Amino acid sequence: MMKNSKATHIKANIPVTHLKVAPSPDAKSGAQKTPGARAQVSPEVVFRIKFQKISNQIQAASNLDELLMRLKDEIAGLFASERITIYGIDGVKKELVSRVMLGRDLSEIRIPVSTDSIAGYAAYKQRLINISDVYDTNELSKISPDLKFDRRWDEKTGFRTKQVLVCPIFFHKYLMGAIQLINRQNGSPYSKRDGLTIKELAKTLGIAMYNQKRAARQAGNKFNYLLKKHLLEPKDLKRALEEARKRKEPIEAYLMATLKIPKKEIVESLSKFYEVPGVIFSTDFPIPGELIRKLKVSFLKKNIWVPLRSEGEKVIIAVDDPHNLQKIDTIKALFPKNPLDFCVALKDDILGFIEHFTGEQDQSNIDDILSQLEAEAEEIDEGVEAVDESDSAVVKLVNKIILDAYARNASDIHIEPYPGKQNTLVRIRIDGACAVYQTIPYNFKSAVVSRIKIMSGLDIAERRLPQDGKIQFKKYGGLDIELRVATIPTQGGLEDIVMRLLAAGEPIPLSKMGFSERNYKEFLDIITQPYGIIFVCGPTGSGKTTTLHSALSYINKTETKIWTAEDPVEITQKGLRQVQMHPKIGLTFASAMRAFLRADPDVIMVGEMRDKETTSIGIEASLTGHMVFSTLHTNSAPESVIRLLDMGMDPFNFADAVLGILAQRLVRTLCKDCKETYHPTKEEHGDLVREYGDANFKEDLDREYGYSDELLMYRAKGCDKCNGTGYRGRMGIHELMIATDEQKRLIQTKARVEEMKGQAISDGMRTLKQDGIAKIFYGFTDLKQVRKVCIN
């Protein structure tokens, strides 16, 4: 690294070989040389003179790119090469870039800094590559089994590449580019001397490239991007710098608070200035437990940087000044075995990341927790009996996981231990999609699992069988939430744990459930009937219980007695008599149903009909003057009929009892703050029409394709509020099959699913996918999300 970063220019110090003049024939004979006689200079001296001339021009260049375009042929001639390519580095995209003239146009060649190409390999591995024949796969495999030569350019141009000599260009430890020579003019391989010389030239180029970049930075401004976009005027910037200096606050904070410039634009300006990606703080970032645990919080805060994540062996670092060489050197020393990628962030955002990752905002520092567990690591690894509720460090760790998941509106927490010395992965599900929350060091996996089992009232000695339990978190962490816990034995004698967060809440009004006009009208019609049975079907987590409670809320009147049997009771309503199931003591759905029928009900809601006994009682109750609501784990409304008949239900009794079956899914919705309108292509519109069904599409939506701006759709873009995903929140898509007289006849004859589905569509039902596509045209979601949750 540079010892004096304030130097304005750095000169290359390249030794020149002493000139050796060959004696003339006259000298050998003792004759005196005539004034006009020329001294014969050796080829080596001629070479060094040419080399030094090129080096001097490079050092003195005011526009290095323009000079190198002019010098290419001269440098190629110096090495007796047919062609030469000089690459610079694109620090943001991690690519080598060379500008070439194609006819009258200036074009770019881009090569990833990776093992996928010869030049990229030389830059990635930081070594000289000398190949005598690039078509010789054996020669390439000796360098690296992954190394390949891309022949497409040769095939396109008719040029035959053979010998290649590539040298990476560095300034100290920083990659600046690469220089590549192609084909010796005499056909021989490049010599050892060529290798040494190209290294010298690369050193000169590295210094010149660094000087050019540094001069550009000094001449430029961190906020040039804002000036160019007219978000900031030069006079305002000057005043802002003065005011920020007086207030002793970062200029970026002043620009946001006083001049109201969006943080996103400021970070984008810094990103362009530093030539690295920009990052904005969000609590949705997974906690890099393994990276953060051995770093002191005070050290990170003092130096304003934080590790964000790892990508394989590579570590991504957020820093406030990527040009601070001393700071970069310090960070590299802390991660000696890992390649690093840097991104720029505002000081307050970096401090936010540090607090978020270390848990300081809720008085639970991950670093302190894991340090406390270090002392117990061996004991915990050997036997779970060492873990009990008094282990405060384990308690803090588990509590923090639950509290953070709740704060992020997660629905599930997944604890996933791996065999051996692999770290335990913690993932959380938000809006139906799993994301990494953090990793826990491998020697704490038994402690964490055992602690959760103790909180759930499960047997910590039983590791071979699945177990189910619940956590009333109020007595552990203050928040009044309940968690449904399931343990599952996995390979290697380990156990996975899935915790579902059951936050207490009020029912959502039916008018805000996302029903289509037809489904809303029909659903209200059947739930207000005096008796019958209604099913809501779908997979786990599709909102079935929420829909049932919304229906109960609609009919919950003083004159109506409503009993519910639930496992667990998640949503509470005044006026409902809600019963929590306890299978261990014999209080099951079936026994609760029998008790309800003796307790003068008008409406009964059963959490799930999973067996023949419960379903039979439900059908019997609906036939004897009661309204029954329940759920099923099936994929579609017509399939639910077959599932119930397969349980052994009498088709005639079931046909008489059923009023309707609602299939439901939850689909991710486009972020309201950043979704953008666009005019779809004819092919995209055609795909939607085809998947909806031509006849039904014309009848229901009638959104004909045209080239005017009238047909507009929405697509995901990404912003701070949705963490760059383009999606935020979820809504329901529905499929409501009404039990019409024709449908009842099909049920009685045990007709095929296709017949029932056809009849339901004739009766006005629209499938899950059709309802989803309608919501695409209304701007709520897109086809990608609809396809993720349904097939038909």
N, C-alpha and C positions, 0 to 999 in steps of 0.2 A: 504494500500500500504506500501511498505518498506520505512522506513525513511532513511536507508542507503543502497543505491543500490550497493555500492562497497564491501559489505560483501562477503566473499568468501564461507561461509557455514552457514546454519541456522539450529539450532537444535530444535527438537520438545520438548516442555515442557509439558510432560504428567504426572500428579500425580499418584503415586503408593499408593494403599490402604495399611494402616499399617497392618503388619502381626499379626494375632491373633492366638496364639497357644492354642489348646484345652487342658485342664488339663487331665492328665492321671488318670486312676483309682487309682493308687498308691498315687497320690497326694491327692485325696479326702480322703483317709484313713489315711493320715498323714505319709505314708511310704516314704522313700527317694527313688528317681528315680535311677534305675541302669544305669551305663554308656552306655550300649547297647540299652537302650530303645529309641523308636522313638516318637517324638511329633506328635500328630495328627493335621494336618493342615486342616482348613475349605475349602470347595469347592471354595468359593469366593476368598480366598488367592491364591489357586492353579491357578484359572482363571487369576488373575491379574499378577501373576508371568509369566505365559505363554504369556500373552498379552505384558508385558514389554519386554520379550525376543524377540518377533517378532518385536516390535517397534524399539528396539536397532539394530537389524540386518538390518532393512529397512534404518535406519539413516546412518549406517556405510557402506552401499552397494556401491561398486565401479561400479557394473553393475546391475542396479535395475531390468531390464527386466529379466535377468538370475536368479536373486535371487527370484523374484516373481514366476517364473515357478517352482522353488524348494519349495517355501513356501506355494503354493496353498492348498495342502492337510492339512498342519498344521493350516492354517488360517481357513479352512473349519471346521476342528475338534474343533477349539477354540469356534466356534459358533454352534457346533453340527449339521452341515449342510452336506447334501450329495454332493453339488457342490458349486463352487465359480467361478466367472468370474471377472477379474480386467481389466478395459478398460483404455487406454490412449486416448488422443484427437489428431485427425488430424486437425490442425488449418486451413489448406487450404480448405479441403472438408467439414469441419464442421461435422465430423463423430467420433463416439466412435470406437476405434480399440482394439481388443484383439487378441493375438497370442496364438494359440492352436496347440497341436501335434495331427496330424491325421496319425496314424501308425508311420512311420519314418519321415514324412514330417511336416514341420512347416507351418501352414496355418493361415489366418486372418479371424476374424469375424468383419464386419463393420456394424454399426448401426447409422443412421442419428440422429443428435441432434434435435429432433422434438417430437411431440406428437404421433408419429406413433408406438412407442414401449414403454415398461415399463422403460427400462434403459434410452432410449432417452428422455422420458418424465421427468424423475427425473433430468437429466442433464439440460434439457431445462428450466424447472420450478425452478431449484435450490432448490429442497426439497427432504426430505426422503420419500420413498414410502414403505409401509408395507402392503402386501396383503396376506390374509390367503388362498385364492383359486383363481388362475388366470383364471380358467374356469368359475368362477361366474361372469357373465356379470353385474349383479346388483352391486356387489362390485366394479367392475371397473368403472361403470358409476357414482358411488358416488364420485370417485376421479376426473374423467373427462368424459364427454359424448364421447369424441374422442378417449379415451384410449381403445386399443384392445390388445389381446394377440395372437401372431402368433403361431399357433399350428403345423405348418409344420415340425419343427425340432422334436417335440415329435412324430409325426406320422411317421417320417422317421426313428427314432432311437428306438422307442418303450418306451422311457423314459417318465414318467408322471410328468410334472411340477405341483406343487401345491402351496406351500408357497414361497413367494419371498420378499426379503428385499433389497432395492437398495438405495445407498447413493451417491450423486455426490461428486467428489473430487475437492476441490478448493485450490488455494493458494491466499489468500486475495480475490480479486474479479475475479480472473482468473480461468476459468474452466480447470482442468487438466485431468479429466477423470471421472470414476464412478466405484464403487465396488458393486457387486451383489451376494447375497447369495440365494441359491435355496434349498428348502425342508429341514425342520427340521427333524432330524433322528427319533424323537418320534412322528412326525406327527402333533405336536401342532403349533399354530401360533408363529411367532417371538415376543418376549416380548419387553416391553419398555426398559429394560436394554440392550437388544441386539441392539436396536436403538441407545441408547446413546454410547454404545461401538463402534459400527461401525462408528459413527461420529468421535470418537477419532482416530480410525484407518485411516479414510479418511483424517483427518487433518495431520497425520504423513505422509501418502502417498503423499499428496499435496506438503508438504515441500520437500520431497525427489525427487518427479518428477520435481519440479521447479529447485532444485539444479542440477539435472542431465541435464536438458535442458540448464541451464545457463553455466554449465561447458563445455557442448558440443559447445556452441556458442563461449566461450572464447578460446577453443582449436581449433576451426575451423576458417574459414576466409570467409569474404563476397564474395570473388572471387574464392572460391574453384571450383565452377562449370566451370569457365573459365580455370582454371589450368587443370582440368580433361579432358576438351575438347581440350586442347593444343592450345587454342586461346591466351594463355598468359603463359609465362615462369616465374618461381619463381624469377629469377634475374631481369626480366623486371618489375615485380610487385614491387620489392624492390626499384628499381630506380624510378618507377612511383610515389611511395609514397613520396620519398624524393623530387622529382621535384614538385609535386603538393603542398607539404608543403612550398617549397620555393616561388612558384608562388602565394600562398594563394588562390588556386582554388580547387574545389572538385576533388577527385581522379577520379571519374567517368568521369568528363569532360576531364581530361588529357588522360584517356584511349581511349576515343572516338576520340579526336582531334589529338593526337600524335601517338598512337599505332593503330588507325583506327579499333578499335573493335566495331562492330555494337551495337547500343543502345539496340536493342532487346535482345542480348545475355547478356548485362550487367544487364538489368532489370530482366531477367530470373535468373541470378546468385543471385541477391538480393532477389528475390522471394523465392528461395530455402533456402537461409540463414535465412530469417525472418519467413519462413513457412506461408506466406500469398500470395495472388495473386499479380502479378505485373501489372502495367498499364502504357501506353505510351500516351503522349498528342496527341490529334487530335481535329481539329475544328469541327468534326462531332458529338462530345459529346453534347447531349441536355443540355441546361442551366437549372440547378436546382433552378429556381427563388425563390421558397418558402424557400429553405434551405439557400440560399446565402444572402437574402435581409437584414437580421438583423445582419450579421457579417461584421465587419469593414475590409476593404481591407488591411489596414496597419497591422492589427492584424494577418490576415492570412499570409501575406508575411513575417512578422517577425518570426512567429512560423512554417512556412513551412508545412502547411496542408490545405486541402480544401475538402468540401463535394462534392461528385460526383453525387449521385442520391439517391433516396429512393426506396425501394422495400417493399411496404406495410408500416408497421411501422418501418422497419429496415432502417438505414441510412448507406450508403457506404462512407467511408472516405479514401482519398489518403493522405499518410503521408510519409515523407522521412525516418523516423526511428520508426518502429512499436515497438521497444524494449525500447523506451524512456518512462518510466512509468509515469513520471511527465507530459509529454505532453499528454499522453493518458488519464490521470486523468482530465486534463483541458478540453479536448474534450468531455469526458463523462459528465462533469458538465454542458456543454452547451447544451447537448441533454439528459436531465435527464429522459425523458419519452420514449426514443427510444433505442432499442437494436442497437449496432453498429457493423459493419464489417469493418476491415481495409485492405487496400492494400498498397503496396509500390510503390513509383514513384521517379524519379530523381528530384532534387531541381528545375532545370530549367523547367521541365515539370509541376511541381506543380505551379510554377509562371506563366507558360503559361496557365494552367487551370484557375487560378485566373483572369488573364487579359481577357481571353476569356469569362468567366462567368460574369464578372463585366463590360465588354465593355470598358476597359481603352484604348484599341488600337484605338478606333474611338471616343475618347473623350465623350462617353456616358456611364456613370456608372449606371448599372441597380439599384444598391443600392441607389444611389443618386436620380435617377428618381422616384423610388417607394416611397422614403422618402418624396420627394416633393409632390407626389400625396396624401400622408397620410392626409395632411391638407384639401384636397378637397374631401376626400373619401365620407363623408356623403352627401355633396351637389351633387356629381356625382351620388351617389346611388339613390337619390330622384328624380332628374330630369335631362334629357340630355341637357336642355336648358342652363345649367351651363357650358357646354363644347363648346368651339369654337376654331378657329384657333390660338387664342392667348394663349391657355393653353400650355405653353412651355414644361412642363413635359410629357404631353400626346404626344405631337409632337415628342419629343426625343424617347419615348418608341416605337411608331409606326415606326418611321424612322429606329430605330435600328433593329427591326424585319425584315423590308424589306431589309436593307443593309446586314444583316447576311445571309438571305435566298439567296440573289444574290451571296454573296461571296462563298456560298456552292454549287452553281450551281443548286439550287432548281428550280423546274418548277411551284410549287404551294405553297401557304401559307393558312393554315386552322385555323381560329379563332373560337374556340368552347366554348362558355359560358355555364355554368351549373346552374340549379336553386339553390336558397338558398345561403349558404355560401361555396359552392364548388368552387374551383379555376377554372379559365378559362384556357383551354388547348390550346397551340399553336403547331400545327404540320406542318412540311414541307415535300414535296415530292421530293425525290432525286432519279434519275434513275428509276422512276416509283414506288418506295416504300416509304410509309409514315414513318416518324420518329418524335419522340417528340423533339421539339425545346426548349420549356420552359413552365412554368406555370406562370400565372399572378394572383395575389390575387383577390378574388371574388369581392371586392368593387371597382375595376377599370374596370369591364367588360363593363359597359355602356359608360364609357369615351373612351375606345379604339374603340368600335364599332362606336360611334358617330364621332370620329375623322376620321376614315377611310371613313365613308359616306360623311363627309364634303369634304375630299380630292377628292372623286369620283364624287362630284356634285349631290349627292342623297338627298332625303328628309329625314332628321333625325327624323321628327315627325311621319313618316309612318313606323310602325313596324309590320303591319299585312300582308303586301303583299311583294312578292319577288321584288327586284330591281336589275338593271344592270347598271354598270357605268365603267369609266376608270380613271386611275390616271396617269398623266404625271409627273413622279417622279422628273424630272430634276429641277422643280421649288421648290421642297420641300427638296431634299436631294443631289442634285448635279449630281447623276448618270443619264445618258441619257437612262432611261428604262421606259417602259410603263407597266401598270398592268391592266388586265381586272378584274373587281370586280363584284361579285354576292353576294347578301344578300338573306338569306332564313329564314323565321320565324320558330322558333322551340318552343317546349313545354315550358310553363312557361313564355310566353310573351317575350322570348329572340330572338336573331337573330344570326345565324351563318354567317360568312363571308369567302368566298373563293376568294383569289387573285391569278391570274395566271400571272407569270412574262413573259413579251414579250420582251426579249432583242433583240435589232436590230442586224442583222447579215447579212453575205453574204451567197448566196445559196451554197449548197454542190455540187460538181461535181457529175454527175450521176454515173461515174465510181467508186465512193467511197460510194455509197449508200447501198452496200451489196447485190446487185442483183446477182442471179445465172446467169450462162452464157446464158441459154435459155431466161430467163426473160429480161436480159439486151438487147439482140439482138432484141427480139420481141417488147420491149417497145420503143427502138429507132426507130424501123420501123413504129410504129403507130403514134408517136408524130411528125414525119416528113412528114406525109400525108398532102395534101393541104386543106382538109376539113373533118369534122366528129366530133364526140364527144367522149371524154375520161373521165372516172370517176375514182377517187381514193377513196376507201371506208375504213372505220374503225371507232372505237370509238374516243371520244375526247382524244387528247394527243397522238395519234398514229403516228404523223409525216406526215399527209396527205398534209398539206400546204407546208412543206419543200420539199416533193417529187415533187409537182406541180411546185414550184419555180425552182427546179433543172432541170425539163423538159423545163421550159421556158428559163432558162439560156442557155440550149443547142441549142435552136432554135432562140435565141435572136440575130438577125442580122440586119444590117442597112436597108435592103430591106423589113423587116417584121415589120408591125405595130401591137403592142400588147397592149391591154387594160386589166386592171384587176379591179375587184370589190371585195374588201376585208373588212372584219370586224373582227379584226383590221388589218391594214397594219403592218405586223411584219418584213418581209424581203424586203429590197429595192434593186432594180437593175436599173442601168443606162440603158436607152433605153425602159424601160417599163413605160407606163402611168398608174399610180396606183391611184385608187379612194377609199377613206375611206367612208364607209356607215354611214348614219345618219338617222336611222328610225324615230326619233322624228320629223324631218322636212320633211319626205316623201322620202328621198333618200334611197331606198331599193335596193336589188339585182335586182328585176324585173325592176324598173324604170331605174337603171343604165344600164341594158342590152339593153333596148329600146334606150337609148341615145347612147350607143356604136354602135349600128347598123346604126345610122345616122352619125357616125364619121369615116367611111371608115376603119374598122378593118381588119386585116388578122387573128389574133388570139385573142380570148376572154377567160379570166380566171375568173370564178365566184367562190367566196369563198365557197358557199354551196348552193345546190339546195334543199331547205327544203319545197317548196310548189309547187303547180301545175302550177301557172303562170310563175314562174322563169324557171321551167323545160321545159315547153312548148316553151318559147321563146328560150331557149338554143337549143332544138331539131330543131326548125324552122331555127335558125341561122346556125346550122351545115348542114342543107339540102340546104341552099342557098349560099354555098361556103365559109363558115368560119370554122376555127378550134376552138373548144370549149373545155376547160378544167374545171372540177368542182369536188367537193367532195360530198360524201354521208355518212350518219351515218348508215352503215349496217355492218353485220358481215362477209359476204363472197361475192365473186364476183357473183356467180349464184343468191344468194338471192337478190342482188341489182336490178336485172332485174325485179323480182316479185314486189319489193318495188316501182319501177318506174311505172310499169303497174297498180299497185293498186292506184297510184296517179291519174290515168285516162289518161295516155299517150296512143296514138294510137299505137298498137303493130307493124304495118307495117312501120309507120314513124320512130319509135324508132329503129327497126331492120335495116332500111336503114342508120340511122344516126350513130349508135354506132360503134366505132372501137375496143374498148377494155375496160375492167374493171379491175382495180388493187386493190386487198384487201391487207391491210398492218397492221402489228403490230410492236411494239418495244419490243425487248427481252433483258433482262440484259445479259451482256457479262462477261466472266470470266476475272479476273484481270490478265493482261499480265505479271505482275511482280512476281506473286506467284502461278499461276495455275500449277498443277503438272500432269505429264503423268502417266498413269496406263494401265494395260492390263485388259480389261473388262471380267467379267465372261460370260460363255456361255448363262446363263439365261438373263443377262442384254443385251447382243447382240441380243438374240432372241426377247426380248421385243421391241427393236428398229426396227428390221426387220418387226415384226408383225404390229406395228403401222404405219410403212411406207407403207406396202403392199409388199408381197413377190415378185410379178412379177415386179413391178416398182423398187423395191430395187435392184434387180439383173441387171435391165437395166440401172439404173442411177448411182448407187454407187458401186455395186459389191464388197463390203467389207466382204468377207467370213470370218467366224470365224475360228481361228487357235490358237494353243497354243504357237506359236512363238511370238517374240516381235514385229513383223511387224504391227499387228493391235493394235495401241495405241490410247487411248482417253485421254481427259483432264477432270480434276475435280477441284472444288474450294478448296482452302486451307486457305487463309486469311493472310494478312500482314498489315503493318502500312499504306501503301498507299490506301488500300481498307477498312480500319478500321476494319480489321478482318473478313469481310463478304465473301471474296473470289470473289466478283463481283465488276466491275468498268466500267461504261459506258453502252451504249445500241446500238443495231444495228437493222436494219429492217429485218423482214421476210415477204415474198411476195407471192401472189397468183394472177397470171395474166391470165385472160380469154380473149382470142382473139375472135372477132366476125367473125368466118369463115362462109362460106355459109351454112353449116349444122347447125351451131349455130343460124344463122339468121332465118332459117326455124322454129326452135324450139321456138324462141321468137315470131314469127308471129302467131304460133298456141297456144301461152300461155302454153307451156309445163310445167311440174312439175320441181321443183328445182333439184330433183335427176336425171332427164333426162338431164338437162342442164349441171349438174356437170359431169355426165358420158361422155357426148360429149366433154366437155372441157378437161377432162383428156385424152381422145382419141386424142385430138388435141395437146397434149403436156403439158397442164397445170399441175402444181403440187400444192397441197393444202398448206395452211399455215403451218400445222403440218409437212408435208413432207419437206418443205423448211427449217423448223426449225431443223428437224432431220439431214438433210444434213449438216447444220452448226454445229451440235454436232460433227459429224465425222471430220469436218475440224478444230475443236478445239476452236470454238468461244463461245459456250455456253453449257448448259446441259439440260437434259430432264425435270428437275424440272422447269426451267424457261420457256421452251417452253409450257409446260402444263398450266402454269399460264396465258398465253395470248391467247391461242386458244384451240378449241376442236377438229376440223377436219382439 
